[in-house]
Amino acid sequence: MAAAAVLALAGWITAPYVRDWWLVRSACDGALPSGPVRELAAGGGHFTKADTTAHPRLGDYGCILRFEGQGSGTLVVRMTAYTQRDDQDGEFQDAFPQEGFSFLRPMPQGLPGFIDDLGDLRFLLRCPDLGRDAAGRPRRMLVTAVPGQATARTSHAVYETVVPLVNSASRHLGCGAKPLTVPEGAAAPADPREPRRAVAVTAAGGTACGWVTRARIPSAAEWQVEPLMNDASPAGRCDLARRGEAAQTGQSLLFAAWYGDWSNRVVSFDGVRRALTATARCDGEAANFAVKASKGIPGVGTAEQRRLLRAFAEDQVRRRGCSGLRLTG
């Protein structure tokens, strides 16, 4: 009888749905919320594997959850977190190679991050409990959360899943960051394959790129802007492009902002700053701003680009409470 009971218990424990429950409950040190995770993985089969790695003294922490699939399984979500500058610089190098004008999308206001060209969510948080580094800069934690390609990436459940992981990483690495919450009514992260959305420059006053309505852009009615800004993010853009019949020219004006000493790399080459950049001090570190323009835009030569860059940078400095703005290059 006892043997039969043991066998029955073993069978219950190994049943697929019980295993699902256990993996979700135990994965990532118990930080994953069951409902959002199951929504994220809807249609993906049973969960099969969960791993966690933690090296607090080295400043890294990560975890992963998979469901049924070929080989080691199909990714549901993966998270990595770093508090060391060298690790963070490497992550930013991947996200912003060369001149830094990489594809990105903003997160909802209130979340300190952006979505890169692969759809990975990157968060940068200040760590009050870690003090300052050897250079006197406030210590921070960079978290990259990767929803699997087969998951419901456009679901609001993405934020409901990854935000608790960010908070968990902060606890495990002694960061002490104020816990994040998912903004009420936050839209699902946009799929990188979806068409990007823009509004007419003359109607952009209520957006994060509202400065364009005051900047006296030549032939403003012919332009539209895509706001790719979040006032808490380490990076953002205001992308302007011709609209209507003028759109056939493919002309664009791209204004980018990057926050943190890591961004000095994207505005210089061999120690020499490139043209049409600006810099300021924001929250104890460098911030950098730049403009990238198509050739031959009527009325938007170098001097006009410099004037518009100043307008963009001044707006960012005002929004972020920065100081010491100067145009360089």
C-alpha positions in Angstrom: 0.0 0.0 0.0 2.8 2.4 1.0 4.7 1.6 -2.2 1.5 2.3 -4.3 1.1 5.6 -2.5 4.7 6.6 -3.2 4.2 5.7 -6.9 1.0 7.7 -7.0 2.7 10.7 -5.5 5.6 10.5 -7.9 3.1 10.3 -10.8 1.3 13.4 -9.5 4.6 15.3 -9.2 5.7 14.5 -12.7 2.3 15.2 -14.3 2.8 17.9 -17.0 0.4 20.4 -15.4 1.9 19.9 -11.9 5.4 20.4 -13.4 4.2 23.6 -15.1 2.9 24.9 -11.8 6.2 24.0 -10.0 8.5 25.5 -12.7 6.6 28.8 -12.8 6.5 29.0 -9.0 10.2 28.2 -8.6 11.7 29.9 -11.7 13.7 33.1 -11.2 13.6 32.6 -7.4 9.8 32.8 -7.4 9.6 36.2 -9.0 7.5 35.3 -12.0 3.8 36.0 -11.8 1.9 32.9 -12.8 -1.0 34.5 -14.7 1.1 36.8 -17.0 3.7 34.1 -17.6 1.0 31.7 -18.8 -0.5 34.4 -21.0 2.9 35.2 -22.4 3.5 31.5 -23.2 -0.1 30.8 -24.5 0.0 28.1 -27.1 3.6 27.1 -26.4 3.0 23.8 -24.7 4.2 22.8 -21.2 7.1 24.5 -19.4 10.2 22.3 -19.4 13.2 24.1 -17.9 14.1 26.9 -15.6 17.6 28.1 -14.6 18.9 30.9 -12.3 22.5 32.2 -12.1 23.6 34.6 -9.4 27.0 36.1 -8.6 26.2 39.1 -6.4 29.9 39.9 -5.6 30.6 40.0 -9.4 27.4 42.1 -10.0 25.5 39.8 -12.2 22.2 37.9 -11.9 20.0 36.1 -14.5 17.3 33.6 -15.0 15.5 31.8 -17.8 12.3 29.9 -18.4 11.5 27.6 -21.4 8.6 25.6 -22.8 8.4 22.6 -25.1 10.4 22.8 -28.3 13.3 21.5 -30.2 16.6 20.9 -28.4 16.7 22.6 -25.0 13.2 24.0 -25.6 11.7 27.3 -26.7 12.4 30.5 -24.8 9.6 32.0 -22.7 11.6 34.8 -21.1 15.3 35.4 -20.2 16.6 38.1 -17.9 20.2 39.3 -17.2 21.2 42.1 -14.8 24.5 43.8 -14.3 25.8 46.4 -11.8 29.4 46.5 -13.0 30.2 49.3 -15.6 32.3 47.0 -17.9 29.4 44.6 -18.3 27.0 47.5 -18.9 29.3 49.1 -21.4 29.3 45.9 -23.4 25.5 45.7 -23.4 25.2 49.3 -24.6 27.8 48.6 -27.3 25.5 45.8 -28.6 22.5 48.1 -28.5 24.2 51.1 -29.9 27.1 50.2 -32.2 28.9 52.8 -34.3 27.2 56.3 -34.3 24.4 55.2 -31.9 21.4 55.8 -34.2 20.1 52.3 -33.7 16.5 51.4 -34.0 14.6 51.7 -30.7 11.1 52.1 -29.4 10.1 53.7 -26.1 8.6 52.1 -23.1 5.6 53.7 -21.4 6.4 56.8 -19.4 7.5 55.8 -15.9 9.6 52.8 -16.9 13.3 53.6 -17.2 14.1 51.8 -20.4 13.7 51.3 -24.1 13.1 48.4 -26.5 16.0 47.7 -29.0 15.9 46.5 -32.6 15.5 42.8 -31.5 12.5 43.6 -29.3 14.6 43.1 -26.1 13.6 45.3 -23.2 16.5 47.2 -21.5 16.1 48.9 -18.1 18.6 51.2 -16.4 18.0 52.0 -12.7 20.0 53.9 -10.2 21.2 51.8 -7.2 21.2 54.0 -4.0 22.3 51.1 -1.8 25.5 50.6 -3.9 26.7 54.2 -3.5 29.2 55.4 -6.1 31.9 53.8 -8.1 35.7 54.6 -8.1 35.1 57.5 -10.5 32.5 59.0 -8.2 29.5 58.1 -10.5 26.3 56.8 -9.0 26.1 53.0 -9.3 23.4 51.7 -11.6 21.9 48.4 -12.7 21.2 47.5 -16.3 18.6 44.8 -16.9 17.9 43.1 -20.2 14.7 41.1 -20.5 14.2 39.0 -23.6 10.7 37.6 -24.4 10.9 34.5 -26.6 10.2 34.9 -30.3 7.4 32.4 -30.0 5.7 34.2 -27.1 2.9 36.7 -27.3 5.3 39.6 -27.5 2.6 42.2 -28.2 0.7 41.2 -25.1 0.5 43.5 -22.1 1.7 40.4 -20.2 5.2 41.2 -21.3 5.5 44.1 -18.9 3.6 42.3 -16.2 6.2 39.5 -16.5 9.5 41.4 -16.9 8.9 44.2 -14.4 8.8 41.8 -11.4 12.1 40.3 -12.8 13.7 43.8 -12.7 12.6 44.3 -9.1 13.9 40.8 -8.2 17.3 41.5 -9.7 17.5 44.7 -7.7 17.0 42.8 -4.5 19.4 40.0 -5.4 22.2 42.4 -6.4 21.7 44.8 -3.4 20.8 47.7 -5.8 18.1 49.2 -3.6 16.2 50.7 -6.5 12.7 51.9 -5.9 10.5 49.0 -7.1 8.9 49.5 -10.6 5.3 49.1 -11.3 3.6 48.6 -14.7 1.9 51.9 -15.6 -1.8 51.6 -15.6 -3.1 51.3 -19.1 0.4 50.7 -20.6 0.1 49.5 -24.1 1.9 46.2 -25.1 5.4 46.6 -26.5 5.3 47.2 -30.2 6.5 44.4 -32.4 9.7 45.6 -34.1 8.2 44.3 -37.4 5.2 46.6 -37.2 5.1 49.9 -39.1 6.2 52.8 -37.0 3.7 55.5 -36.1 4.2 59.2 -36.6 2.2 62.4 -36.3 2.3 65.7 -38.1 4.8 68.1 -36.7 2.1 70.7 -36.3 0.1 68.3 -34.2 2.9 67.0 -32.0 2.6 69.4 -29.1 1.3 66.8 -26.6 4.0 64.2 -27.4 7.4 63.6 -25.9 8.8 65.4 -29.0 6.6 68.5 -28.6 9.6 70.8 -29.0 9.2 70.4 -32.8 6.1 72.5 -32.8 8.1 75.4 -31.4 11.3 74.9 -33.4 10.3 76.8 -36.6 11.3 73.9 -38.8 11.4 75.0 -42.4 8.3 73.9 -44.3 7.0 72.4 -41.0 3.7 71.3 -42.6 5.6 68.9 -44.9 7.1 67.0 -41.9 5.9 64.4 -39.5 7.6 63.2 -36.3 7.8 59.8 -34.6 8.2 60.3 -30.8 10.6 57.7 -29.5 11.2 59.3 -26.2 10.6 58.4 -22.5 11.7 60.9 -19.9 13.2 58.1 -17.7 15.0 56.1 -20.4 18.8 56.1 -21.1 18.1 56.7 -24.8 15.5 58.2 -27.0 14.8 59.7 -30.4 12.7 62.2 -32.3 12.6 61.1 -35.9 11.3 63.5 -38.5 10.4 62.5 -42.1 8.7 64.1 -45.0 5.0 63.5 -45.4 2.6 63.6 -48.3 4.1 64.0 -51.8 7.4 65.0 -50.3 7.7 61.6 -48.6 8.9 60.2 -51.9 12.2 62.0 -51.4 12.9 59.8 -48.3 14.4 62.8 -46.5 14.7 62.6 -42.7 16.0 64.4 -39.6 16.9 62.2 -36.7 17.5 63.6 -33.2 19.0 61.3 -30.6 19.7 61.6 -26.9 21.8 59.2 -24.8 22.3 59.4 -21.0 25.3 58.1 -19.2 29.1 58.2 -19.6 28.8 55.1 -21.8 27.3 57.4 -24.5 30.6 59.4 -25.0 31.6 56.5 -27.3 28.8 57.1 -29.8 29.6 60.7 -30.4 33.4 60.4 -30.9 35.9 58.6 -33.0 39.5 58.1 -31.9 38.9 60.7 -29.2 37.6 63.3 -31.5 33.9 64.4 -31.3 32.0 64.3 -34.6 30.2 67.3 -35.9 26.7 68.3 -34.8 26.7 67.0 -31.3 25.9 68.5 -27.9 26.7 67.4 -24.3 25.4 68.2 -20.8 25.6 66.8 -17.2 22.6 64.7 -16.1 22.3 62.9 -12.8 26.0 62.9 -12.2 27.1 61.6 -15.7 27.5 62.8 -19.3 24.5 63.1 -21.6 25.0 63.4 -25.4 22.8 64.6 -28.2 23.2 64.4 -31.9 21.4 65.0 -35.2 21.6 63.0 -38.4 20.2 64.5 -41.6 19.7 63.3 -45.1 21.6 65.3 -47.7 20.1 68.1 -49.7 17.1 69.0 -47.5 15.9 72.4 -48.7 16.5 75.1 -46.1 18.1 72.6 -43.6 21.8 73.0 -44.1 24.5 72.6 -41.4 23.7 75.9 -39.6 20.0 75.0 -39.5 20.7 71.5 -38.3 22.8 73.0 -35.5 20.0 75.3 -34.5 17.5 72.5 -34.4 19.9 70.3 -32.4 20.2 73.1 -29.8 16.4 73.3 -29.6 16.2 69.5 -29.1 18.9 69.4 -26.5 17.5 72.3 -24.6 14.2 70.6 -24.3 15.8 67.4 -23.1 17.9 69.3 -20.5 14.8 71.0 -19.2 12.9 67.7 -19.0 15.7 65.9 -17.2 16.9 68.7 -14.9 20.4 68.6 -16.5 23.0 71.4 -16.6 26.0 72.7 -18.5 24.6 72.2 -22.0 27.1 73.1 -24.8 27.2 72.3 -28.5 30.4 70.5 -29.5 32.0 69.1 -32.6 
